[in-house]
Amino acid sequence: MAEPSAVVAQLIFGIVRGILLGCVFALIAHGLNLIWGIAKVVNVAHGEFIMLGAYGAYFLNLFLGLNPLVSAPIDAALGLAVGLGFYFGFLHRELRGKEAITLQSEMVTLVATFGLSLFIANAANVLFSGNFVGIPWNAGSVELGILQIPLGGIYVAILSVAIIALTQIFLNRTYLGIGIRAYSQDIPATQLMGINPTVVAAIGTGLGFGVTMAGGAFLTVLFPTGIYPYMGALYAPISFVIVVLGGPGKMWGSLVGGITLGIIIDVGQIFLGPSIAYAVAFLTLIPVLLFRPEGILR
């Protein structure tokens, strides 16, 4: 039987690591929240773009020797370009000229992104093989009493929160950002103000993809050997749960939901094992949907 002091140390470490993990979870969910909030599209292929961000960091490390922190801005730029292509390739034809996002449009984009999800995951399995790969990068650790906290985890947690804050400032303080928010709330009014709805919707979608792929790069710091073609099947549900926990469209809600889920998963793994810990984390969705469907953040 473990000593009480050892159990307490494990619990504290689980909470600290859960907070660090939760910040990165919040970032990948933030990308989904942006796309969901702006274009009103449930992107079923979200997990596959997290996977592409992780592979982007892996190959940048393999061929150029870049660590994931340096790879993340490159991933974000690639994600922006991919997001623009995604909008014009999958969304524009269905959404253009419409004054509101209809149920039919939601169903069409849902089916389209589901097909895209299957294609990307299986194409990645053929191109990259199904083996797990990782990035051999260690930033060291810092000692807090009896705890050894990985510095890499601290770095990606801080950067994740900073990216969420910067996107919030962009959406609230810049002309383009306000135009994107206006589009998400009232398309006809946006057009009356002289704003091109196609431009703001495309840029908003690209921004969401950029954030998502940067988050995929950050995940490789916390899970250095966890990169494989079907990793999106885990991280997409996590992202959806976080968005619902924090409240769809609430950007800081992503952080609250992410940290909540991160702590439940990391502490749960210590005492219950990984499978049950993830199951418990996903079950938190039920009481939230029943009692606070608008999310835990007011």
C-alpha positions in Angstrom: 0.0 0.0 0.0 1.4 3.4 -1.0 2.4 5.8 1.8 0.0 8.7 2.3 2.8 11.2 1.5 3.4 9.4 -1.8 -0.3 9.5 -2.7 -0.5 13.2 -1.9 2.6 13.9 -4.1 1.0 11.9 -6.9 -2.2 13.8 -6.6 -0.5 17.2 -6.6 1.6 16.2 -9.6 -1.5 14.9 -11.4 -3.2 18.3 -10.8 -0.2 20.3 -12.0 0.2 18.2 -15.1 -3.5 18.2 -15.6 -3.4 22.0 -15.7 -0.6 22.0 -18.2 -2.3 19.4 -20.3 -5.6 21.2 -20.0 -4.1 24.5 -21.4 -3.0 22.6 -24.6 -6.3 20.8 -24.8 -8.0 24.2 -24.5 -5.9 25.5 -27.5 -7.0 22.6 -29.8 -10.6 23.1 -28.7 -10.3 26.8 -29.2 -9.6 26.1 -32.9 -12.8 24.1 -33.1 -14.7 26.8 -31.2 -13.6 29.4 -33.7 -14.7 27.5 -36.7 -18.0 26.4 -35.0 -18.6 30.0 -33.7 -17.8 31.8 -37.0 -19.0 29.5 -39.8 -21.5 27.5 -37.7 -19.9 24.4 -39.1 -19.3 21.3 -37.0 -15.9 20.2 -38.3 -15.9 16.4 -37.9 -12.3 16.4 -39.4 -11.0 18.5 -36.6 -9.0 15.7 -35.1 -7.3 15.0 -38.4 -5.9 18.5 -38.5 -4.6 18.2 -35.0 -2.8 15.1 -36.3 -1.4 17.0 -39.3 -0.1 19.6 -36.9 1.7 16.9 -34.8 3.2 15.4 -38.0 4.2 18.9 -39.2 6.2 19.3 -36.0 7.6 15.8 -36.3 8.9 16.3 -39.9 10.2 19.8 -39.1 12.2 18.2 -36.3 13.3 15.3 -38.4 14.6 17.3 -41.4 15.4 20.7 -39.9 16.1 19.9 -36.3 13.4 22.3 -35.0 11.8 21.8 -31.6 8.0 21.9 -31.4 8.0 25.4 -30.0 9.6 26.7 -33.1 7.6 24.4 -35.3 4.3 25.7 -34.0 4.3 29.1 -35.8 5.1 27.3 -39.1 2.3 24.8 -38.4 0.0 27.8 -37.7 0.9 29.4 -41.0 0.3 26.1 -42.8 -3.0 25.7 -41.0 -4.1 29.2 -42.1 -3.5 28.2 -45.7 -5.2 24.9 -45.3 -8.1 26.6 -43.6 -8.6 29.0 -46.5 -8.5 26.0 -48.9 -10.9 24.1 -46.7 -13.4 27.0 -46.7 -13.3 27.5 -50.5 -13.2 23.8 -51.2 -15.9 22.5 -48.7 -17.9 25.4 -47.3 -18.1 28.3 -49.7 -20.3 26.7 -52.3 -22.9 25.8 -49.6 -22.7 29.0 -47.5 -22.3 31.7 -50.1 -25.2 34.0 -50.6 -27.1 32.8 -47.6 -28.4 35.2 -45.0 -28.3 32.5 -42.3 -26.8 29.0 -41.8 -29.7 26.6 -42.4 -30.1 23.1 -41.0 -29.6 21.8 -44.6 -26.2 23.6 -44.8 -25.2 22.2 -41.4 -26.0 18.6 -42.6 -24.2 19.1 -45.9 -21.0 20.4 -44.2 -21.3 17.7 -41.5 -21.3 14.9 -44.1 -18.6 16.6 -46.1 -16.2 17.0 -43.2 -16.9 13.4 -42.1 -15.8 12.2 -45.5 -12.7 14.4 -45.3 -11.9 13.0 -41.9 -11.9 9.4 -43.2 -9.8 10.4 -46.3 -7.1 12.3 -44.3 -6.7 9.6 -41.7 -6.4 6.8 -44.2 -4.1 8.8 -46.5 -1.9 9.6 -43.5 -1.8 5.9 -42.6 -0.6 5.1 -46.2 1.9 7.9 -46.4 3.3 7.9 -42.9 2.7 4.2 -41.9 0.7 3.3 -38.9 3.6 3.3 -36.5 3.9 5.6 -33.5 6.6 8.2 -33.9 7.8 11.0 -31.7 10.1 14.0 -31.2 13.2 13.4 -29.0 13.1 16.9 -27.4 13.4 17.6 -23.7 13.6 21.1 -22.3 14.5 19.9 -18.8 12.5 20.3 -15.6 12.1 22.5 -12.6 11.9 21.3 -9.0 9.0 22.4 -6.9 9.6 20.7 -3.6 9.4 17.0 -4.3 7.8 17.5 -7.7 9.7 17.6 -11.0 7.7 19.7 -13.4 8.7 19.4 -17.1 9.7 22.8 -18.5 8.4 21.9 -21.9 4.9 21.4 -20.5 5.1 24.9 -18.8 6.2 26.5 -22.0 3.4 25.0 -24.1 0.8 25.8 -21.4 1.9 29.5 -21.3 2.0 29.8 -25.1 -1.4 28.1 -25.4 -3.0 30.6 -23.0 -1.2 33.5 -24.9 -2.6 32.3 -28.2 -6.1 32.2 -26.9 -5.7 35.7 -25.4 -4.2 37.1 -28.7 -7.1 35.7 -30.8 -9.5 37.2 -28.3 -7.8 40.6 -28.6 -7.9 40.2 -32.4 -11.6 39.4 -32.5 -12.5 42.3 -30.1 -10.1 45.1 -31.0 -9.4 44.9 -34.7 -11.6 45.9 -37.6 -11.2 42.5 -39.3 -11.8 40.7 -36.0 -15.0 42.7 -35.4 -16.1 42.0 -38.9 -15.6 38.2 -38.3 -17.7 38.5 -35.1 -20.4 40.4 -36.9 -20.6 37.7 -39.6 -21.1 35.1 -37.0 -24.0 37.0 -35.5 -25.8 38.6 -38.4 -24.8 38.0 -42.1 -27.1 40.5 -43.7 -26.1 43.3 -41.3 -22.5 42.5 -42.0 -23.1 43.0 -45.8 -25.0 46.3 -45.1 -21.9 47.6 -43.3 -19.8 47.0 -46.4 -18.0 43.9 -45.2 -17.4 41.0 -47.6 -18.9 38.0 -45.8 -16.8 35.5 -47.9 -13.5 37.2 -46.9 -14.3 37.3 -43.2 -15.7 33.8 -43.1 -12.6 32.4 -45.0 -10.1 34.3 -42.7 -12.0 33.2 -39.6 -12.0 29.6 -40.7 -8.3 29.8 -41.6 -7.6 31.3 -38.1 -9.3 28.3 -36.5 -7.2 25.9 -38.5 -4.0 27.7 -37.7 -4.8 27.5 -34.0 -5.7 23.9 -34.3 -2.4 22.9 -36.0 -0.3 24.9 -33.6 -2.0 23.0 -30.8 -1.2 19.7 -32.6 2.5 20.7 -32.5 2.3 21.5 -28.7 0.8 18.1 -28.0 4.0 16.5 -29.1 5.8 18.1 -26.2 3.4 16.5 -23.7 3.1 13.2 -25.6 6.5 12.9 -27.3 5.9 9.4 -28.7 2.2 9.7 -29.4 2.1 10.7 -33.0 0.2 8.4 -35.3 -2.3 8.7 -38.2 -5.4 7.9 -36.1 -4.6 10.1 -33.1 -7.4 12.5 -34.2 -10.0 9.9 -33.1 -9.0 10.7 -29.5 -8.5 14.4 -29.7 -11.6 15.3 -31.7 -14.0 14.1 -29.0 -11.8 15.8 -26.3 -12.2 19.1 -28.3 -15.9 18.7 -28.6 -16.4 18.0 -24.9 -14.3 21.0 -24.0 -16.3 23.3 -26.3 -19.6 22.1 -24.8 -18.2 22.3 -21.2 -17.0 25.9 -21.7 -19.9 26.9 -23.9 -19.9 27.1 -27.7 -18.6 30.5 -28.9 -17.1 31.4 -25.5 -13.4 31.7 -26.1 -12.3 31.7 -22.5 -14.7 28.8 -22.0 -12.3 26.7 -23.9 -9.7 27.3 -21.3 -12.0 26.5 -18.4 -13.2 23.3 -20.1 -9.7 22.3 -21.1 -8.2 22.6 -17.6 -11.2 20.8 -16.1 -10.9 17.9 -18.5 -7.1 17.9 -18.2 -7.2 17.6 -14.4 -9.9 14.8 -14.5 -7.9 12.8 -17.0 -4.5 13.2 -15.4 -5.6 12.6 -11.8 -7.9 9.8 -12.9 -5.1 8.0 -14.7 -3.1 7.8 -11.4 -5.9 6.1 -9.5 -8.2 4.5 -12.1 -6.0 3.9 -15.2 -6.1 5.7 -18.6 -9.2 4.1 -20.1 -11.5 4.7 -17.1 -10.0 8.2 -16.6 -11.0 9.2 -20.2 -14.4 7.6 -19.8 -15.0 9.6 -16.6 -13.9 12.8 -18.3 -16.3 12.3 -21.2 -19.1 11.5 -18.7 -18.8 15.0 -17.3 -20.6 16.1 -20.4 -23.9 14.6 -19.3 -24.6 16.7 -16.2 -23.4 19.8 -18.0 -25.9 19.2 -20.9 -28.7 18.5 -18.4 -28.2 21.4 -16.0 -26.0 24.0 -17.8 -26.4 23.5 -21.6 -24.9 27.0 -22.2 -21.6 25.8 -20.6 -20.1 26.1 -17.1 -18.7 29.6 -17.8 -21.3 32.3 -17.5 
